[in-house]
Amino acid sequence: LFAALEAEGSRLGALGLCGLYRYAQLCGFRGSCREWMPLYAELCRSYGWPPASGAPDVAQFEQLVDDRRGAGYCTDDELSELVREVSKSPPSRQRARAELAVVLFQILDPKQTGRLGQAELQHLAGFCGLAVEADDWAQQYS
């Protein structure tokens, strides 16, 4: 299952936001990409995965699906069914990435200006794991 979902991810060896979104959809999540992003961030926080690393990797994914108290838990039978389901449909990585990029832009641009400025890009950098002080960011940005 991981290998099939990995094709949806943002880098080799990890599912990332897109791959895990596909897993959530297979498990019944019916929300939009925009609704998925904060849930992904919460999963990363809950399991201690750094989002910028493209988490989860295969070991982290196993942790997710084996956690009986977690939202990502699946029985062996359910996992087998998901594998069958994923093997029926071709990967939609490019579409999913494009959708998520648009949603991310919309989240970072709540005033709908169509542009991301210094503050918005600093927020994105923080989400990606780059801790930069506001003064340093302003100096680097200008």
C-alpha positions as CSV (number, residue, x, y, z in Angstrom):
1,L,0.0,0.0,0.0
2,F,2.8,2.4,0.9
3,A,4.5,1.9,-2.5
4,A,1.3,2.7,-4.3
5,L,0.6,5.8,-2.2
6,E,4.2,6.9,-2.5
7,A,3.5,7.7,-6.2
8,E,1.1,10.4,-4.9
9,G,3.7,11.8,-2.5
10,S,6.1,14.7,-3.0
11,R,9.4,12.7,-2.7
12,L,10.7,9.2,-2.9
13,G,10.5,7.3,0.4
14,A,7.7,9.3,1.9
15,L,4.0,10.0,1.4
16,G,3.9,13.6,2.4
17,L,0.7,15.7,2.3
18,C,-0.5,14.3,-1.1
19,G,0.1,10.6,-0.4
20,L,-1.5,10.7,3.0
21,Y,-4.4,12.7,1.6
22,R,-5.0,9.8,-0.8
23,Y,-4.8,7.3,2.1
24,A,-7.4,9.4,4.0
25,Q,-9.7,9.4,1.0
26,L,-9.4,5.7,0.7
27,C,-10.3,5.4,4.4
28,G,-13.4,7.5,3.9
29,F,-12.3,11.1,4.3
30,R,-14.6,13.2,2.1
31,G,-13.2,16.6,2.8
32,S,-11.4,19.0,0.4
33,C,-7.7,19.5,0.1
34,R,-8.1,22.7,2.1
35,E,-9.8,20.7,4.9
36,W,-7.1,18.1,4.8
37,M,-4.1,20.4,5.3
38,P,-4.7,21.2,9.0
39,L,-5.5,17.5,9.6
40,Y,-2.2,16.5,8.1
41,A,-0.4,19.1,10.2
42,E,-2.2,17.7,13.3
43,L,-1.1,14.1,12.4
44,C,2.5,15.3,12.0
45,R,2.3,17.0,15.5
46,S,0.6,14.0,17.1
47,Y,3.2,11.5,15.8
48,G,6.2,13.8,16.0
49,W,6.8,13.8,12.2
50,P,8.5,16.9,10.7
51,P,6.1,18.0,7.9
52,A,9.0,19.4,5.9
53,S,10.6,15.9,5.6
54,G,7.6,14.7,3.6
55,A,6.4,12.5,6.4
56,P,5.4,9.8,6.8
57,D,8.1,7.5,5.6
58,V,7.3,3.7,5.6
59,A,8.1,3.2,9.3
60,Q,5.9,6.2,10.3
61,F,3.1,5.0,8.0
62,E,3.2,1.6,9.6
63,Q,3.0,3.3,13.0
64,L,-0.1,5.2,11.8
65,V,-2.0,2.2,10.4
66,D,-1.0,0.0,13.4
67,D,-2.1,2.6,16.1
68,R,-5.5,1.1,17.2
69,R,-6.4,4.4,18.9
70,G,-5.5,6.6,15.9
71,A,-7.5,7.8,13.0
72,G,-5.4,6.0,10.5
73,Y,-5.8,2.5,12.0
74,C,-6.7,-0.3,9.6
75,T,-7.2,-4.0,10.1
76,D,-5.3,-6.4,7.8
77,D,-8.5,-7.1,5.8
78,E,-9.0,-3.3,5.4
79,L,-5.4,-2.9,4.3
80,S,-5.8,-5.7,1.8
81,E,-8.9,-4.0,0.4
82,L,-7.1,-0.7,0.1
83,V,-4.3,-2.3,-1.8
84,R,-6.8,-3.7,-4.3
85,E,-8.5,-0.3,-4.6
86,V,-5.3,1.6,-5.2
87,S,-4.1,-0.9,-7.8
88,K,-7.3,-0.3,-9.8
89,S,-6.6,3.4,-10.2
90,P,-3.6,5.1,-11.9
91,P,-1.7,7.6,-9.7
92,S,-2.9,11.1,-9.8
93,R,0.2,12.8,-8.4
94,Q,0.3,15.7,-10.7
95,R,-3.4,16.6,-10.3
96,A,-3.2,16.2,-6.5
97,R,0.0,18.3,-6.3
98,A,-1.6,21.0,-8.4
99,E,-4.8,21.0,-6.3
100,L,-2.8,21.2,-3.1
101,A,-0.6,24.0,-4.4
102,V,-3.7,26.0,-5.2
103,V,-5.2,25.3,-1.8
104,L,-2.0,26.2,0.0
105,F,-1.8,29.4,-1.9
106,Q,-5.4,30.2,-0.9
107,I,-4.7,29.5,2.8
108,L,-1.6,31.7,2.7
109,D,-3.5,34.4,0.9
110,P,-6.7,34.9,3.1
111,K,-7.3,38.4,1.8
112,Q,-7.3,37.0,-1.7
113,T,-4.8,39.5,-3.1
114,G,-3.4,37.0,-5.5
115,R,0.1,37.6,-4.1
116,L,2.2,36.3,-1.3
117,G,4.1,38.9,0.6
118,Q,6.8,38.8,3.2
119,A,4.6,37.7,6.1
120,E,2.9,35.0,4.1
121,L,6.1,33.5,2.9
122,Q,7.5,33.6,6.4
123,H,4.4,31.6,7.5
124,L,5.1,29.1,4.7
125,A,8.7,28.8,5.8
126,G,7.6,28.1,9.3
127,F,5.2,25.5,8.1
128,C,8.1,23.9,6.2
129,G,10.2,23.8,9.4
130,L,12.4,26.8,8.9
131,A,12.5,28.8,12.1
132,V,13.5,32.4,11.1
133,E,13.1,35.4,13.3
134,A,10.9,38.2,12.0
135,D,13.8,40.7,11.8
136,D,16.1,38.1,10.0
137,W,13.3,37.2,7.6
138,A,12.7,40.9,6.8
139,Q,16.4,41.3,6.0
140,Q,16.6,38.2,3.9
141,Y,13.3,39.0,2.1
142,S,14.2,42.5,1.1
